[in-house]
Amino acid sequence: MNLFKKNLPPKADTIPYYHKEQGKERIDNYYWLKDLKNPKVIDYLKKENRYYDKETKKTDDFKKKLYKEMRSRIKEEDTSVPYFVNGYWYITRYEIGKEYPIYFRKKETLDSEEEILFDCNLMAKGHEYFNLTGINVSPDNKKVAYAIDILSRRKYTIYVKDLTTGKNLKTKLINTTGSSVWDSENRFLFYTKKNKKTLRSEIVLRYDTIKNIEEKIFHETDETFSVYVSLSKSRKYIFISSYSTLTSEHRFIGSNKPFNKFKIVELRTKGLEYDILHFGNFFYIHTNKDDANNFKLMRTLISAPSKKNWVDFIPHRKDVLLEDFEPFEKYFIMTERKQGLKRIRIISWDGITDYYIPLKGETYSINIGYNPEFKTNLVRYHFTSLTIPFSVIEFNMGSKESQILKKQEVLDDSYDENNYTSKRLWAKSRDRLTIPISIVHHKKTKLNPKTPILQYAYGSYGMTVDPSFSSNRLSLLDRGFVFAIIHVRGGEYLGRHWYESGKLLNKKNSFNDFIDSSIFLIDKGFTSPKKLYAYGGSAGGLLIGAVINMSPELYNGVIAAVPFVDIISTMMDDKIPLTTSEYDEWGNPKHKIYYKYILSYSPYDQIKHQNYPNILVTTGLYDSQVQYWEPAKWVAKIRSMKTDCNSLFLITNMKTGHSGASGRFNYLKDLAKEYAFFLNLEEKID
């Protein structure tokens, strides 16, 4: 029995707007929803929210149950693993019943008296949204820079606190990325400012904390590039880095010479990507130079940084993606990916030692942690899998001994990680490749046509979704759901080529991979169309939008969270945040070949008169990455054209942006709505 009682859905006004593009007219009946000054816009969004509330009212108690269930698994009184930097131990603490962290430090030993840097619970009072980031202590330990966003637009204001007095300086640097770098003399702060309209990070400034004045030192004028400033691990060099999707360029100065002119490492060349790390007399360069598609490691003397002086250090390998590199005094470590599986490789500088940290299984995630010190044999890394909670592990690179410093606790008496099983499957694509699928389910759940499976994918920007544990997901697994991550093209799970074959004029491969994986799961008898569900967010929401236009019959229900679905309109408008920097990902539709291709899959433009699955769409009014009007227009158009009686909901959070609610527990209320949507369709409301 479906508990969603039918009420009349909102109907958005149809007001034709004619886009004149590529010598043609494109009609957009819901273009007016972009205008927040029009009171009808807010009224429409509120009507959609009320419609959802009325339609799902009978599930309200179940949503509350899910929220309490998920929250009860989280350890409320919790403390991070301390890390040691420049004479202090730094720690983060959460307290019972509080949404936000408390940051503090202890001098020299963990037995010392704690010094609270920030209590975000106090700082967040009076704000609907609060996010503190970019904590950056000066080299003399006497000042700390930090950044706050209270609008959920990722436009951070940087402040500086005097740790000797506990009071803030006059510093108030607005519209920044939130990150900053100190010079070695503790006076100057380097930071990056965003364009007010596009939110592109484009200007680097040097701020004098004594005179309270700032000076622009670099302006990235190419609208397809963004810029950031960083400090080398050695703390000896400050870098200004410009980057687009396919190209990068770096400049540097000594951190003890804040007025020096930044020296270019290598001028930007389209298609040349490189990252810089410092160790000893060398810069180490992680790059795709010379057609190193999966990247390699090179190095050059600091005194001769240009690429004509770069020499191979770790050569390119066609079957191994080199993802990361970090130096220590006696060893350096690398993160590599082969056949989708990440490994951490440890090599001594003399070349005698060369091995991988031992791992088991195929559905895990491993990453190098925060390791600020050079002179140590200890490296911290993070490990999790679809069945094993997140752990912080300390590994001795000399003795090869390891110690789990912290493992996520799941506060549920019935929970046992041995009750769950995971594996990796391989589906055939329509162009005869194999698509990896990572799945997890309760051991009691049998895979058959009556089994509900929730498919998830992202598939853009080369971002790889590695399998990881979620205590919240147990609310689905314990009710008989299978969770499946589809590693579609557009991510880098199988290497750089996997990304490149899922972008630009190959973007449809991402959608086809998702659909082909669905067909594979159905054909194998693991599920059926009435039991198959899909979820994607942001660019993954674009994937969901494209998929349900192409193959709506495969799914009973889908969720598109903050979905990027009006791609033509957005990519044609270079005043919208992020547009210009994404031409290398999607293509510039002002060029006919890209316009035609993007239009052929744009979820908003390809809506048809056909049956659609049950759909839940979420957005945030202050989203700076995917503006609220994209999902709003999309829902309005689907509602006007769909030929079924299935549910279609739009939930707009009127107080937040792309990342949803702030705080430790608030987001669980939104997640409870999403889980209730799927579980109600499965009639598992209990």
Residue pairs with C-beta under 8 A, 6 or more apart in sequence:
1 683
2 680
2 681
2 683
3 56
3 58
3 59
3 680
3 685
4 55
4 56
4 58
4 59
4 647
4 680
5 54
5 55
5 57
5 58
6 55
6 645
7 51
7 54
7 55
9 51
9 639
9 648
10 44
10 47
10 48
10 51
11 639
11 640
12 30
12 33
12 44
12 632
12 636
12 639
12 640
13 32
13 40
14 29
14 30
14 640
15 29
15 30
15 31
15 32
16 27
16 28
16 29
17 27
17 28
17 29
17 31
17 32
18 25
18 26
18 27
18 28
19 25
19 26
19 27
19 28
19 569
19 572
21 568
21 572
21 589
21 595
22 592
22 595
22 596
26 568
26 599
26 605
28 569
28 633
29 636
29 637
29 640
30 632
30 633
30 636
30 637
31 569
31 633
32 38
32 40
32 41
33 41
33 44
33 629
33 632
33 633
33 636
34 41
34 627
34 629
35 41
36 42
44 632
44 636
45 621
45 628
45 632
45 650
45 652
45 654
46 654
48 632
48 635
48 649
48 650
48 651
48 652
49 650
49 651
49 652
49 654
51 649
52 649
52 650
52 651
55 647
55 649
56 63
56 649
56 673
56 676
56 677
56 680
59 676
59 680
59 685
62 676
62 679
62 680
62 685
62 686
63 669
63 672
63 673
63 676
64 672
66 475
66 671
66 672
66 675
66 676
67 668
67 669
67 672
69 475
70 471
70 472
70 475
70 668
70 671
70 672
71 665
71 668
72 411
72 412
73 410
73 411
73 412
73 415
73 471
73 472
73 474
74 411
74 471
74 664
74 665
75 409
75 411
76 94
76 95
76 96
76 97
76 98
77 94
77 95
77 96
78 93
78 94
79 91
79 92
79 93
79 94
80 91
80 92
80 93
80 406
81 380
81 392
81 405
81 406
82 89
82 90
82 91
82 106
82 110
83 89
83 90
83 370
83 372
83 380
84 90
84 372
84 373
85 137
85 372
85 373
86 137
86 139
86 141
87 107
87 108
87 141
88 105
88 106
88 107
88 108
88 137
88 141
89 105
89 106
89 107
89 108
89 109
89 110
89 112
90 103
90 104
90 105
91 103
91 104
91 105
91 106
91 114
92 101
92 102
92 103
92 104
93 101
93 102
93 104
94 101
94 102
94 664
95 102
95 121
98 121
98 664
99 121
99 124
99 662
99 663
99 664
99 665
99 666
100 119
100 120
100 121
100 123
100 124
100 130
100 132
100 662
100 663
100 664
101 120
101 664
102 116
102 118
102 119
102 120
102 121
103 116
103 117
103 118
103 120
103 135
104 114
104 115
104 116
104 117
105 114
105 115
105 117
106 112
106 113
106 114
106 115
107 115
115 163
117 135
117 144
117 161
117 163
118 132
118 135
118 146
120 130
120 132
123 130
123 132
123 148
124 130
124 662
124 663
127 150
128 655
128 656
129 149
129 150
129 151
129 152
129 622
129 655
129 656
129 657
129 661
129 662
130 148
130 149
130 150
130 662
130 663
131 148
131 149
131 150
131 152
131 662
132 146
132 147
132 148
133 146
133 147
133 148
133 149
133 156
133 178
133 179
134 145
134 146
134 147
134 156
134 158
134 178
134 179
134 180
135 144
135 145
135 146
136 144
136 145
136 146
136 179
136 180
136 181
136 182
137 143
137 144
137 163
138 144
138 145
138 182
138 186
139 182
139 184
139 185
139 186
139 235
140 186
141 163
142 162
142 163
142 164
142 186
143 160
143 161
143 162
143 163
143 169
143 186
143 209
144 160
144 161
144 163
145 158
145 159
145 160
145 171
145 180
145 182
145 189
146 158
146 159
146 160
146 161
147 156
147 157
147 158
147 159
147 176
147 178
147 179
147 180
148 156
148 157
148 159
149 155
149 156
149 157
149 178
151 622
151 657
152 620
152 622
152 623
152 655
152 656
152 657
152 658
152 659
152 662
153 199
153 622
153 624
153 657
154 177
154 178
154 199
154 624
154 625
154 657
154 658
155 174
155 175
155 176
155 194
155 199
155 624
156 175
156 176
156 177
156 178
157 172
157 173
157 174
157 175
157 176
158 171
158 172
158 173
158 176
158 178
158 180
158 189
158 191
159 168
159 169
159 171
159 172
159 173
160 168
160 169
160 171
160 189
160 209
161 167
161 168
161 169
162 168
162 169
169 209
169 212
170 212
171 189
171 207
171 209
171 212
173 189
173 191
173 193
173 205
173 207
173 214
175 193
175 194
175 196
176 191
176 192
176 193
176 194
177 191
177 192
177 193
177 194
177 201
177 228
179 191
179 192
179 228
179 229
179 230
180 189
180 190
180 191
180 229
181 189
181 190
181 191
181 229
181 230
181 231
181 238
181 255
182 188
182 189
182 190
182 231
182 255
183 189
183 190
183 238
183 255
183 256
183 258
184 235
184 236
184 255
184 256
185 256
185 258
187 208
187 209
187 210
187 258
188 206
188 207
188 208
188 209
188 258
189 206
189 207
189 209
190 204
190 205
190 206
190 207
190 217
190 229
190 238
190 258
191 204
191 205
191 207
191 229
192 201
192 202
192 203
192 204
192 205
192 227
192 228
192 229
193 201
193 202
193 203
193 204
193 205
194 200
194 201
194 202
195 201
195 202
197 575
197 577
198 223
198 574
198 575
198 576
198 577
198 578
198 579
198 580
199 577
199 578
199 624
200 223
200 226
200 577
200 578
200 580
200 581
201 220
201 226
201 227
201 228
202 219
202 220
202 221
202 226
202 227
203 216
203 218
203 219
203 220
203 227
204 216
204 217
204 218
204 219
204 227
204 229
204 240
205 214
205 215
205 216
205 217
206 214
206 215
206 217
206 258
207 213
207 214
207 215
208 214
208 215
217 240
217 262
218 227
218 240
218 251
218 262
220 226
220 227
220 242
222 242
222 244
223 574
223 580
223 581
224 244
224 580
224 581
224 583
224 584
225 242
225 243
225 244
225 247
225 249
225 268
225 581
226 242
226 243
226 244
226 581
227 240
227 241
227 242
227 243
228 240
228 241
228 243
229 238
229 239
229 240
229 241
230 238
230 239
230 241
231 237
231 238
231 239
231 255
232 238
232 239
232 255
232 276
232 277
232 278
233 277
233 278
233 326
233 327
233 372
233 374
234 278
234 279
234 374
235 255
236 254
236 255
236 256
236 278
237 252
237 253
237 254
237 255
237 278
238 252
238 253
238 254
238 255
238 258
239 250
239 251
239 252
239 276
240 250
240 251
240 252
240 262
241 248
241 249
241 250
241 251
241 276
242 248
242 249
242 250
242 268
243 249
244 581
244 584
245 461
245 581
245 582
245 583
245 584
245 585
246 270
246 271
246 273
246 584
247 268
247 269
247 270
247 271
247 272
247 273
247 584
248 268
248 272
248 273
248 274
248 275
249 264
249 265
249 266
249 267
249 268
250 264
250 265
250 266
250 274
250 275
250 276
251 262
251 263
251 264
251 265
252 262
252 263
252 265
252 276
252 305
253 260
253 261
253 262
253 263
254 260
263 305
264 305
264 306
265 274
265 276
265 283
265 305
265 306
266 272
266 274
266 305
266 306
266 307
271 288
272 287
272 288
272 289
272 307
273 287
273 288
273 295
274 285
274 286
274 287
274 288
274 289
274 307
275 285
275 286
275 287
276 283
276 284
276 285
277 283
277 284
277 285
277 286
277 325
277 326
277 327
278 284
278 302
279 327
279 332
281 301
281 302
282 299
282 300
282 301
282 302
283 299
283 300
283 301
283 302
283 305
284 297
284 298
284 299
284 313
284 325
284 327
284 332
285 297
285 298
285 299
285 300
285 310
286 295
286 296
286 297
286 322
286 324
286 325
287 295
287 296
287 297
287 298
287 310
288 295
288 296
288 496
289 296
289 298
289 307
289 310
290 316
291 316
292 316
293 316
293 318
293 495
293 496
293 497
293 500
294 316
294 317
294 318
294 319
294 320
294 321
294 322
294 495
294 496
295 316
295 321
295 322
295 323
295 496
296 312
296 313
296 314
296 315
296 316
296 317
296 322
297 312
297 313
297 314
297 322
297 325
297 334
298 310
298 311
298 312
298 313
299 310
299 311
299 313
300 306
300 307
300 309
300 310
300 311
301 309
314 322
314 334
316 322
319 338
319 339
319 495
320 336
320 337
320 338
320 495
321 336
321 337
321 338
321 492
321 495
321 496
322 334
322 335
322 336
323 334
323 335
323 336
323 337
323 342
324 334
324 335
324 368
325 332
325 333
325 334
325 335
326 332
326 333
326 334
326 368
326 371
327 374
328 371
328 374
328 375
328 376
328 377
328 379
328 397
329 374
329 375
329 376
330 348
330 349
330 377
330 397
330 398
331 346
331 347
331 348
331 349
331 353
331 377
331 379
331 397
332 346
332 347
332 349
333 344
333 345
333 346
333 347
333 368
333 379
333 397
334 344
334 345
334 347
335 342
335 343
335 344
335 345
335 366
335 367
335 368
336 342
336 343
336 344
336 345
337 343
337 464
337 492
337 493
337 495
339 494
340 362
340 424
340 436
340 487
340 493
340 494
341 359
341 362
341 364
342 364
342 365
342 366
342 367
342 466
343 356
343 357
343 359
343 366
344 356
344 357
344 366
344 368
344 381
345 354
345 355
345 356
346 353
346 354
346 355
346 356
346 357
346 379
346 397
347 353
347 354
348 354
353 397
355 400
357 366
357 381
357 395
357 402
359 366
359 383
361 385
361 422
362 423
362 424
362 438
363 385
363 386
363 387
363 422
363 423
363 424
363 438
363 439
363 440
363 467
364 383
364 384
364 385
364 386
364 388
364 466
364 467
365 382
365 383
365 384
365 385
365 466
365 467
365 468
366 381
366 382
366 383
367 381
367 382
368 379
368 380
368 381
368 382
369 379
369 380
369 381
369 382
369 392
370 380
371 379
371 380
377 396
377 397
377 398
377 399
378 394
378 395
378 396
378 397
379 394
379 395
379 397
380 392
380 393
380 394
380 395
380 405
381 392
381 393
381 395
382 390
382 391
382 392
382 393
383 390
383 391
383 393
384 390
384 391
384 408
384 468
384 469
385 422
385 467
385 468
385 469
386 420
386 422
386 438
386 439
386 440
386 467
386 468
386 469
386 483
387 417
387 420
387 421
387 422
387 440
387 469
388 417
388 469
389 407
389 408
389 409
389 410
389 417
389 469
389 471
390 407
390 408
390 468
390 469
391 404
391 406
391 407
391 408
392 404
392 405
392 406
392 407
393 402
393 403
393 404
393 405
394 402
394 403
394 405
395 401
395 402
395 403
396 402
408 469
408 471
410 471
410 474
412 471
412 474
415 474
419 442
419 443
419 444
420 440
420 441
420 442
420 443
420 477
421 440
421 441
421 442
421 443
422 438
422 439
422 440
422 441
422 467
423 438
423 439
424 436
424 437
424 438
424 439
425 436
425 437
425 439
425 520
426 434
426 435
426 436
426 437
427 434
427 435
427 437
427 516
427 517
427 519
427 520
427 521
428 434
428 435
428 516
428 520
429 435
429 509
429 512
429 513
429 516
430 512
430 516
431 509
431 512
435 486
435 487
435 488
435 513
435 516
435 517
435 520
436 487
436 493
436 494
437 484
437 485
437 486
437 487
437 517
437 520
437 521
438 467
438 484
438 485
438 487
439 453
439 482
439 483
439 484
439 485
440 467
440 473
440 477
440 482
440 483
441 447
441 477
441 481
441 482
441 483
442 477
442 478
442 480
445 451
445 477
445 480
445 481
445 482
447 482
447 524
447 525
447 526
447 527
448 525
448 526
449 522
449 525
449 526
449 527
449 528
449 531
450 528
450 531
451 480
451 482
451 526
451 527
451 531
452 480
452 481
452 482
452 527
452 531
452 532
452 533
452 678
452 682
453 481
453 482
453 483
453 484
453 521
453 526
453 527
453 531
453 532
453 533
454 476
454 481
454 482
454 483
454 484
454 533
454 534
454 535
454 678
455 484
455 486
455 514
455 517
455 518
455 521
455 532
455 533
455 534
455 535
456 465
456 483
456 484
456 485
456 486
456 534
456 535
456 536
456 540
457 465
457 485
457 486
457 487
457 488
457 510
457 513
457 514
457 536
457 540
457 543
458 465
458 488
458 490
458 491
458 536
458 537
458 538
458 539
458 540
458 543
459 488
459 489
459 490
459 491
459 502
459 510
459 513
459 514
459 539
459 540
459 543
460 490
460 491
460 502
460 503
460 510
460 539
460 540
460 542
460 543
460 585
461 490
461 539
461 585
462 490
462 491
462 492
462 496
462 499
463 491
463 492
464 487
464 491
464 492
464 493
465 485
465 487
465 491
465 493
466 493
467 485
472 668
472 671
473 483
475 675
476 483
476 675
476 678
476 679
477 483
479 679
479 682
479 684
480 682
480 684
481 678
481 682
482 526
482 527
484 517
484 521
486 513
486 514
486 517
487 493
487 494
487 498
488 502
488 509
488 510
488 511
488 513
488 514
488 517
488 543
489 498
489 499
489 501
489 502
489 506
489 509
489 510
489 513
490 498
490 499
490 502
490 503
490 507
490 509
490 510
491 498
491 499
491 502
492 498
492 499
500 506
501 509
502 509
502 510
502 513
503 585
503 586
504 584
504 585
504 586
504 587
504 594
505 587
505 593
505 594
505 597
507 586
507 597
507 598
507 601
508 546
508 600
508 601
510 543
511 543
511 546
511 547
511 550
511 601
514 534
514 543
514 547
515 547
515 550
515 551
515 554
518 532
518 534
518 551
518 554
518 555
519 554
521 527
521 532
522 528
522 529
522 532
522 554
529 553
529 554
529 555
529 556
530 556
531 556
531 682
532 554
532 555
532 556
533 555
533 556
533 557
533 558
533 559
533 678
533 681
534 544
534 547
534 548
534 555
534 557
534 558
534 559
535 544
535 558
535 559
535 561
535 674
536 542
536 543
536 544
536 559
536 560
536 561
536 563
537 560
537 561
537 562
537 563
538 561
538 562
538 563
538 564
538 625
538 626
538 658
539 564
540 561
540 563
541 560
541 561
541 562
541 563
541 564
541 565
541 626
541 631
542 563
542 564
542 565
542 567
542 603
544 558
544 559
544 560
544 563
544 603
545 560
545 563
545 565
545 603
545 604
545 634
546 601
546 603
546 606
547 554
547 555
547 558
548 555
548 558
548 612
548 613
548 615
549 601
549 603
549 606
549 607
549 608
552 610
552 611
552 612
552 613
553 611
555 613
556 613
556 614
556 681
557 613
557 614
557 615
557 616
557 647
557 677
557 678
557 681
558 613
558 614
558 615
558 616
559 615
559 616
559 617
559 618
559 674
559 677
559 678
560 615
560 616
560 617
560 618
560 631
561 617
561 618
561 674
562 618
562 619
562 620
562 623
562 625
562 626
562 631
562 658
563 603
563 617
563 619
563 626
563 630
563 631
563 634
564 570
564 626
564 630
565 602
565 603
565 604
565 630
565 631
565 634
566 602
566 603
566 604
566 629
566 630
566 633
566 634
567 586
567 598
567 602
567 603
567 604
568 589
568 595
568 598
568 599
568 602
568 604
568 605
569 604
570 576
570 579
570 627
570 630
571 579
571 582
571 583
571 586
571 587
571 588
571 589
571 598
572 589
572 590
573 579
574 580
576 627
577 624
577 625
577 627
578 625
586 594
586 598
587 593
587 594
587 597
587 598
588 594
589 595
589 598
589 599
599 605
600 606
603 634
604 630
604 633
604 634
604 637
607 634
607 637
607 638
607 641
608 641
609 641
609 642
609 643
610 642
610 643
611 642
611 643
611 644
611 646
612 638
612 642
612 644
612 646
612 648
613 646
614 646
614 647
614 648
614 677
614 681
615 635
615 638
615 646
615 647
615 648
615 649
616 647
616 649
616 651
616 673
616 674
616 677
617 631
617 634
617 635
617 648
617 649
617 650
617 651
618 631
618 650
618 651
618 652
618 653
618 660
618 670
618 674
619 626
619 628
619 630
619 631
619 632
619 650
619 651
619 652
619 653
620 628
620 652
620 653
620 655
620 656
620 657
620 658
620 659
620 660
621 628
621 652
621 653
621 654
621 655
621 656
621 657
622 628
622 655
622 656
622 657
623 657
623 658
624 657
624 658
625 657
625 658
626 658
628 652
631 650
632 650
632 652
635 648
635 650
638 648
639 648
642 648
649 677
651 670
651 673
653 660
653 661
653 670
655 661
656 662
660 667
660 670
661 667
661 669
661 670
676 685
679 685
